Amino acid sequence: MKVWRGPAVWARLAFLAAVLLAAVVIPGRATSQQTPHCLGLRCVSAGSVLWTTPLPGSWIAQSGVLGTVTEPDAAYAADGSGVAVVGSGTAVTGFAATTGKLMWHVTLAGLQPGSVIVSVRAFSGVIAIGVQPPAGQAGRDEVMLAAATGHQIRIYSAAPYGGAVRANAATTVIVGSSAVTAYANATGGVRWQRGLGATGAPWRAAGQYLYATDPVGPRGVAAVRQINLMTGSERIVRAQLGTFAGTLTDVVDSPLLTGPGGTVLLFAGPSGVAAYGLDGKRRWQKDAAVIELTDVADGVVYLAEGARLTGIDAVSGTEVSSVAISVAASLYWISGGVALGLDQNALGEAWGYSLAARRVSWTSVALPWPHFFADMSGLGGSTSGVSHVALLAACALTGTASAAASAPPCRRPELAAVLISSR
């Protein structure tokens, strides 16, 4: 998803315990391990728990930022096409997105022994399951499932951090190690293919395009390939002044950004963050800064600059907000200026923090040992660009740990759907 963001937000989300070092900013206020659902008009307010549903498999209640996690393999989730999907090991479960009712449960077929799920992504009518092969083997498999039934459609080969970036019932677009390829799901035949500038080149998906960099030279990146994910047409974007500085970290393509400056390419490196338009012109640069969050809805990028987390207009580079950097340690995702935060451990809850107003704007009921799902590419996880709901794992009842140093088993693991925006 999601490493392409400075010391990397997606890596931070994938390995939460190693990187989220600061304490939670807002103290927990939950007092119960029961998770009441919202009723009637309460279900339109941000912070409402729309539903909870039991999760299959073996889970434990880890302390700290990990929360409710599966053993021995990590769990991944995504929400889309009317389905909330959770996968772990080689098993995938689909729940109705509006009610949490179990729709289907399948075990992936046609995989090598020792393969494990490493991503779940939801598209129009289909679900893409990224699967890592056994140790020592390169690449990954992308298993396509029908969203309504869980029926396995086809398996495609992909890059280790690639996979499906656009898909529907007819076509799947896969990022491979050296090319982007559109396949016909009915036959597996190639509809179009475009080479990437370099094997393993950094890429980002934004809107209907994929952006990938050409090989990095001694002075930076010479060009960026903009590939239309619907047609395969390609446009080469070259820097006006020699090269792009740093590594392609994000692309902001917000509905609020109109006109020739409407898409912004963000590059990050040791010297800071630089923003470029599709004309190759540098829009702005911030030295000694690191990208923490990107708000595509508002066209704002949030940078860690010293002791501050600064909101920057992606096109103009103008500062729009500023808060203490300690806030960033508890934030996982942002849209419309409100970021999602989580309290930890048995008294956990979800909350929304307005970075402009510098205050908590909503708080959920208790979500003990909450866990945020992440995909390092940014295409899947607890949240998505088209949904106003976050999927979180929680543990409603814990057992007794077998040893003092081990986490207790979770006797009642649950998937919770939390309304995070009323837009």
DRENBA-748123 format. One line per 3 residues: their letters; for each residue x, y, z of C-alpha. Coordinates in nm, 4 decimals. Layout:
! residues N
a = X Y Z | ...
! end
This chain:
! residues 423
mkv = 0.0000 0.0000 0.0000 | 0.1878 0.1208 0.1269 | 0.8915 0.1206 0.1677
wrg = 0.8081 0.4469 -0.0082 | 0.7197 0.6985 0.2670 | 1.0265 0.8437 0.4342
pav = 1.1133 0.6070 0.7211 | 0.7795 0.4885 0.6008 | 0.4306 0.5094 0.7258
war = 0.3283 0.1812 0.5632 | 0.6133 -0.0005 0.7293 | 0.5067 0.1642 1.0538
laf = 0.1568 0.0243 1.0105 | 0.2794 -0.3214 0.9128 | 0.5202 -0.3451 1.2046
laa = 0.3357 -0.1346 1.4596 | 0.5199 -0.2476 1.7685 | 0.8581 -0.1483 1.6264
vll = 0.7774 0.2033 1.5154 | 0.4889 0.3511 1.7158 | 0.7077 0.4458 2.0107
aav = 0.5209 0.7342 2.1669 | 0.2390 0.6932 2.4177 | -0.1224 0.7263 2.3106
vip = -0.2212 1.0922 2.3134 | -0.5815 1.0532 2.4315 | -0.6304 0.8397 2.7459
gra = -0.8767 0.5502 2.7205 | -1.2219 0.6048 2.8610 | -1.3747 0.2641 2.7901
tsq = -1.4840 0.0664 3.0963 | -1.6452 -0.2473 2.9513 | -1.5411 -0.5379 2.7332
qtp = -1.8848 -0.5500 2.5773 | -1.9272 -0.3629 2.2483 | -2.2801 -0.2200 2.2172
hcl = -2.3989 -0.1385 1.8686 | -2.5471 0.1936 1.7709 | -2.9243 0.2234 1.7310
glr = -3.1350 0.4391 1.4977 | -3.0058 0.7917 1.4487 | -2.6854 0.7131 1.6404
cvs = -2.5718 0.5048 1.3440 | -2.5084 0.8143 1.1310 | -2.2621 0.9685 1.3761
ags = -1.8857 0.9206 1.3418 | -1.7621 0.6809 1.6070 | -2.0708 0.4586 1.5904
vlw = -2.0019 0.0852 1.6052 | -2.2314 -0.0347 1.3270 | -2.1856 -0.4041 1.3993
ttp = -1.9560 -0.6666 1.5454 | -1.9296 -1.0267 1.4300 | -1.7318 -1.3311 1.5506
lpg = -1.4008 -1.4013 1.3782 | -1.2879 -1.7563 1.2964 | -0.9409 -1.8832 1.3775
swi = -0.6973 -1.8588 1.6666 | -0.6410 -1.5082 1.8044 | -0.4505 -1.3578 2.0977
aqs = -0.4830 -1.0248 2.2819 | -0.1432 -0.8566 2.2514 | -0.0696 -0.5547 2.4669
gvl = 0.0378 -0.2256 2.3116 | -0.0205 -0.1286 1.9511 | -0.0589 -0.4825 1.8117
gtv = -0.3881 -0.5583 1.9865 | -0.6030 -0.8517 1.8716 | -0.3975 -1.0569 1.6267
tep = -0.4006 -1.4066 1.4798 | -0.1565 -1.6866 1.5502 | 0.0663 -1.7914 1.3888
daa = 0.0060 -1.5877 1.0709 | -0.0977 -1.2228 1.0469 | -0.4515 -1.1278 0.9451
yaa = -0.5456 -0.8839 0.6689 | -0.8782 -0.7165 0.5904 | -1.0540 -0.4968 0.3350
dgs = -1.3986 -0.3471 0.2797 | -1.5651 -0.3028 -0.0597 | -1.8306 -0.4306 -0.3005
gva = -2.0667 -0.4760 -0.0070 | -1.8322 -0.7231 0.1630 | -1.5970 -0.6989 0.4602
vvg = -1.3248 -0.9590 0.4091 | -1.0670 -1.1018 0.6515 | -0.7910 -1.3432 0.5508
sgt = -0.5207 -1.5273 0.7476 | -0.3066 -1.8291 0.6648 | -0.4898 -1.9539 0.3551
avt = -0.8469 -1.9023 0.4831 | -1.0687 -1.6099 0.3794 | -1.4029 -1.5045 0.5288
gfa = -1.6556 -1.2627 0.3804 | -1.9135 -1.0713 0.5875 | -2.1988 -0.8470 0.4698
att = -2.0623 -0.4932 0.4915 | -2.3914 -0.3483 0.6186 | -2.4752 -0.6069 0.8868
gkl = -2.1670 -0.8193 0.9583 | -2.3585 -1.1363 0.8691 | -2.1387 -1.4257 0.7532
mwh = -2.1602 -1.4641 0.3739 | -1.8904 -1.7208 0.2962 | -1.5759 -1.8880 0.4271
vtl = -1.3241 -2.0465 0.1906 | -0.9790 -2.2039 0.1926 | -0.7659 -2.0971 -0.1031
agl = -0.6823 -2.3751 -0.3498 | -0.3980 -2.4288 -0.5954 | -0.1227 -2.2872 -0.3696
qpg = 0.2098 -2.4359 -0.2670 | 0.2268 -2.5796 0.0858 | 0.3570 -2.3147 0.3249
svi = 0.1985 -2.0218 0.1401 | 0.0376 -1.7499 0.3549 | -0.1893 -1.4518 0.2893
vsv = -0.0107 -1.1137 0.2972 | -0.2808 -0.8770 0.1675 | -0.6544 -0.8444 0.1074
raf = -0.7917 -0.5881 -0.1397 | -1.1531 -0.5211 -0.2357 | -1.2572 -0.4056 -0.5826
sgv = -1.5802 -0.3868 -0.7823 | -1.7320 -0.7338 -0.7584 | -1.4049 -0.9119 -0.6779
iai = -1.1614 -0.9592 -0.3919 | -0.7854 -0.9887 -0.4493 | -0.5904 -1.2013 -0.2004
gvq = -0.2128 -1.1590 -0.2076 | -0.0315 -1.4785 -0.1093 | 0.3366 -1.5131 -0.0260
ppa = 0.4927 -1.8415 -0.1412 | 0.7073 -2.0589 0.0877 | 1.0382 -1.9179 0.2125
gqa = 1.3074 -1.8924 -0.0515 | 1.0705 -1.8371 -0.3434 | 1.0320 -1.4995 -0.5115
grd = 0.7193 -1.3107 -0.6111 | 0.3682 -1.3708 -0.4889 | 0.0382 -1.5108 -0.6074
evm = -0.2739 -1.2987 -0.6453 | -0.5871 -1.5068 -0.5937 | -0.9073 -1.3504 -0.7286
laa = -1.2390 -1.4313 -0.5575 | -1.5964 -1.3359 -0.6438 | -1.7051 -1.0839 -0.3784
atg = -2.0604 -1.2194 -0.3476 | -1.9772 -1.5898 -0.3106 | -1.6044 -1.6302 -0.2384
hqi = -1.5744 -1.8457 -0.5523 | -1.2120 -1.8659 -0.6656 | -1.1786 -1.7176 -1.0146
riy = -0.8110 -1.7286 -1.1056 | -0.4535 -1.7015 -0.9748 | -0.2071 -1.4482 -1.1205
saa = 0.1676 -1.4044 -1.0640 | 0.2751 -1.0708 -0.9162 | 0.5681 -0.8825 -0.7652
pyg = 0.6350 -0.9298 -0.3917 | 0.4911 -0.5843 -0.3158 | 0.2713 -0.5644 -0.6244
gav = -0.0499 -0.7509 -0.6955 | -0.3894 -0.6251 -0.8070 | -0.4261 -0.2470 -0.8367
ran = -0.7541 -0.2364 -1.0286 | -1.0083 -0.5117 -1.0906 | -1.3673 -0.6025 -1.1676
aat = -1.5490 -0.9171 -1.2728 | -1.4026 -0.8970 -1.6248 | -1.0472 -0.7647 -1.5851
tvi = -0.7663 -0.7628 -1.3292 | -0.4635 -0.5322 -1.3508 | -0.1532 -0.6785 -1.1849
vgs = 0.1736 -0.5096 -1.0900 | 0.4485 -0.7583 -1.1646 | 0.8239 -0.7350 -1.1136
sav = 0.8900 -0.5744 -1.4529 | 0.5500 -0.4935 -1.6056 | 0.1904 -0.3898 -1.5393
tay = -0.0504 -0.6319 -1.7060 | -0.4282 -0.6362 -1.7557 | -0.5738 -0.9880 -1.7691
ana = -0.9129 -1.1157 -1.8822 | -1.0510 -1.3070 -1.5843 | -1.2553 -1.5429 -1.8014
tgg = -0.9542 -1.6769 -1.9928 | -0.6440 -1.5452 -1.8173 | -0.5356 -1.3868 -2.1454
vrw = -0.3418 -1.0587 -2.1614 | -0.5478 -0.7530 -2.2608 | -0.2598 -0.5070 -2.2429
qrg = 0.0846 -0.4814 -2.0867 | 0.3230 -0.1956 -2.0095 | 0.6803 -0.2378 -1.8927
lga = 0.7974 -0.0753 -1.5715 | 1.1036 0.1412 -1.5784 | 1.3000 -0.0910 -1.3520
tga = 1.2519 -0.4225 -1.1751 | 1.1006 -0.3555 -0.8353 | 1.0532 0.0150 -0.9158
pwr = 0.8557 0.2136 -0.6554 | 0.4947 0.2683 -0.7635 | 0.1785 0.4327 -0.6385
aag = -0.1826 0.4000 -0.7539 | -0.4025 0.7111 -0.7540 | -0.7380 0.7500 -0.9241
qyl = -0.7347 0.5504 -1.2469 | -0.3581 0.5713 -1.2886 | -0.0479 0.3932 -1.1714
yat = 0.2738 0.5900 -1.1326 | 0.6106 0.4112 -1.1501 | 0.9623 0.5535 -1.1620
dpv = 1.2341 0.4846 -1.4148 | 1.5730 0.3638 -1.2832 | 1.7341 0.5881 -1.0250
gpr = 2.0521 0.7556 -1.1484 | 2.3297 0.9252 -0.9515 | 2.1251 1.2465 -0.9326
gva = 1.7779 1.1024 -0.8808 | 1.4844 0.9767 -1.0859 | 1.4826 1.0833 -1.4507
avr = 1.1192 1.0091 -1.5319 | 0.7857 0.8817 -1.3999 | 0.5526 0.6593 -1.6023
qin = 0.1818 0.7400 -1.5707 | -0.0132 0.4318 -1.6827 | -0.3887 0.4411 -1.7361
lmt = -0.5216 0.1350 -1.5513 | -0.8313 0.1200 -1.7728 | -0.6706 0.1425 -2.1168
gse = -0.2985 0.0806 -2.0643 | -0.2061 0.4092 -2.2317 | 0.1188 0.5557 -2.1021
riv = 0.2563 0.9040 -2.0472 | 0.6165 0.9835 -1.9545 | 0.6594 1.2669 -1.7037
raq = 1.0082 1.4171 -1.6943 | 1.1466 1.6571 -1.4384 | 1.1945 2.0088 -1.5757
lgt = 1.5237 2.0507 -1.3949 | 1.7175 1.7308 -1.4515 | 1.5725 1.4715 -1.2139
fag = 1.3142 1.4173 -0.9433 | 1.4752 1.4407 -0.6001 | 1.4291 1.1348 -0.3797
tlt = 1.1999 0.8301 -0.4019 | 0.8396 0.8328 -0.5213 | 0.6490 0.8166 -0.1924
dvv = 0.2923 0.9190 -0.2697 | 0.0624 1.0688 -0.5315 | -0.2150 1.3087 -0.4360
dsp = -0.4985 1.3064 -0.6877 | -0.7812 1.4708 -0.4954 | -1.1212 1.5787 -0.6342
llt = -1.0432 1.9147 -0.4751 | -0.7307 1.9543 -0.6879 | -0.8467 2.0770 -1.0272
gpg = -0.6706 2.2209 -1.3283 | -0.3122 2.1584 -1.4462 | -0.1828 2.1280 -1.0892
gtv = -0.4483 1.8764 -0.9885 | -0.2145 1.5778 -0.9475 | 0.0934 1.6035 -0.7279
llf = 0.3850 1.3584 -0.7167 | 0.5572 1.3460 -0.3772 | 0.9218 1.2441 -0.3553
agp = 1.1040 1.1903 -0.0264 | 1.4693 1.1426 0.0597 | 1.7430 1.2408 0.3054
sgv = 1.7102 1.6056 0.2015 | 1.3351 1.6227 0.2712 | 1.0151 1.6165 0.0673
aay = 0.9583 1.7637 -0.2784 | 0.6311 1.7953 -0.4730 | 0.6037 1.7954 -0.8525
gld = 0.3189 1.8462 -1.0986 | 0.2596 1.6310 -1.4056 | 0.4402 1.8969 -1.6073
gkr = 0.7572 1.7960 -1.4212 | 0.7825 2.1306 -1.2453 | 0.8718 2.1356 -0.8780
rwq = 0.5838 2.2891 -0.6820 | 0.7514 2.3098 -0.3439 | 1.0148 2.1524 -0.1217
kda = 1.0393 2.1071 0.2558 | 1.3850 2.0321 0.3925 | 1.4331 1.7955 0.6879
avi = 1.0727 1.6755 0.6595 | 0.9161 1.3271 0.6496 | 0.5729 1.2300 0.5130
elt = 0.3499 1.0911 0.7887 | -0.0045 1.0979 0.6447 | -0.1751 1.1965 0.3203
dva = -0.5328 1.3259 0.3103 | -0.6435 1.2635 -0.0469 | -0.9960 1.3924 0.0215
dgv = -0.8680 1.7383 0.1154 | -0.5474 1.7388 -0.0904 | -0.3266 1.7828 0.2164
vyl = -0.0025 1.6060 0.3070 | 0.1109 1.5918 0.6700 | 0.4847 1.6242 0.7326
aeg = 0.6912 1.5588 1.0422 | 0.9098 1.8666 1.0779 | 1.1079 1.8707 1.3983
arl = 0.8635 1.8814 1.6904 | 0.5600 1.9554 1.4702 | 0.3234 1.7656 1.2423
tgi = 0.2446 2.0172 0.9706 | -0.0412 2.0004 0.7202 | 0.0700 2.1236 0.3765
dav = -0.1541 2.2018 0.0783 | -0.0297 1.9461 -0.1748 | -0.0379 2.1877 -0.4716
sgt = 0.0801 2.5172 -0.3255 | 0.2932 2.4013 -0.0333 | 0.1056 2.6397 0.1963
evs = 0.0794 2.5391 0.5616 | -0.2812 2.4723 0.6643 | -0.2385 2.3224 1.0148
sva = 0.0202 2.2378 1.2779 | 0.0137 2.0152 1.5886 | 0.2687 1.8501 1.8160
isv = 0.4526 1.5604 1.6497 | 0.3560 1.3308 1.9407 | 0.0037 1.3251 1.7949
aas = 0.1283 1.1350 1.4887 | 0.2293 0.8299 1.6924 | -0.1362 0.7437 1.7574
lyw = -0.2800 0.8223 1.4127 | -0.3361 0.5568 1.1469 | -0.5323 0.7142 0.8607
isg = -0.6836 1.0507 0.7684 | -0.9636 1.1823 0.5475 | -1.1330 1.5209 0.5397
gva = -0.8968 1.6592 0.8019 | -0.9991 1.4056 1.0691 | -0.7527 1.1300 1.1557
lgl = -0.8301 0.7889 1.3030 | -0.6607 0.7111 1.6338 | -0.6716 0.4065 1.8608
dqn = -0.6322 0.3619 2.2348 | -0.4566 0.0449 2.3409 | -0.5136 -0.2645 2.5548
alg = -0.8263 -0.3760 2.7417 | -0.9750 -0.0260 2.7635 | -0.9281 0.0527 2.3964
eaw = -1.1478 0.2657 2.1752 | -1.1298 0.4405 1.8395 | -1.1383 0.8183 1.8103
gys = -1.1250 1.0900 1.5473 | -0.8828 1.3802 1.5826 | -0.9327 1.7056 1.3920
laa = -0.5876 1.8292 1.2996 | -0.7165 2.1767 1.2133 | -0.9121 2.2209 1.5381
rrv = -0.6523 2.0278 1.7455 | -0.9129 1.8304 1.9328 | -1.0890 1.4955 1.9452
swt = -1.4073 1.5221 1.7372 | -1.5580 1.1790 1.8119 | -1.4995 0.8709 2.0257
sva = -1.6310 0.5156 1.9928 | -1.7492 0.2841 2.2674 | -1.5105 0.0247 2.4102
lpw = -1.3089 -0.1814 2.1595 | -1.0789 -0.3858 2.3856 | -0.7386 -0.4663 2.2354
phf = -0.8201 -0.2919 1.9035 | -0.6135 -0.3826 1.5972 | -0.5660 -0.1837 1.2747
fad = -0.5232 -0.3896 0.9570 | -0.2625 -0.2638 0.7101 | -0.1415 -0.3336 0.3583
msg = 0.1985 -0.1789 0.2912 | 0.0946 -0.0746 -0.0588 | -0.1930 0.1317 0.0747
lgg = -0.4522 -0.0459 -0.1393 | -0.6118 -0.2459 0.1407 | -0.6531 -0.2616 0.5138
sts = -0.8836 -0.1265 0.7811 | -0.9856 0.1726 0.5698 | -1.0324 0.2543 0.2026
gvs = -1.0736 0.5616 -0.0115 | -1.4353 0.4812 -0.0983 | -1.5689 0.3725 0.2414
hva = -1.6606 0.5688 0.5539 | -1.6105 0.2606 0.7712 | -1.3012 0.1239 0.9455
lla = -1.2672 -0.2486 1.0140 | -1.0991 -0.3253 1.3463 | -1.0316 -0.6524 1.5244
aca = -1.1179 -0.6573 1.8956 | -1.1214 -0.9136 2.1759 | -1.4455 -0.9203 2.3742
ltg = -1.3243 -1.1932 2.6136 | -0.9735 -1.3081 2.7018 | -0.8533 -1.6342 2.8513
tas = -0.5548 -1.7055 3.0753 | -0.2030 -1.6791 2.9368 | -0.0018 -2.0018 2.9459
aaa = 0.3066 -1.8160 3.0689 | 0.3756 -1.4838 3.2353 | 0.5540 -1.3461 2.9261
sap = 0.2932 -1.4598 2.6716 | -0.0235 -1.2887 2.5527 | -0.3571 -1.4342 2.6671
pcr = -0.5693 -1.6199 2.4129 | -0.8731 -1.4362 2.2835 | -1.1842 -1.6403 2.3597
rpe = -1.4152 -1.4088 2.1678 | -1.2394 -1.2388 1.8719 | -1.4629 -0.9966 1.6834
laa = -1.4555 -0.7855 1.3712 | -1.6009 -0.4392 1.4364 | -1.7216 -0.1909 1.1754
vli = -1.6787 0.1658 1.3018 | -1.8255 0.4656 1.1191 | -1.5349 0.7094 1.0911
ssr = -1.6939 0.9757 0.8723 | -2.0478 1.1019 0.8253 | -1.9627 1.2698 0.4921
! end
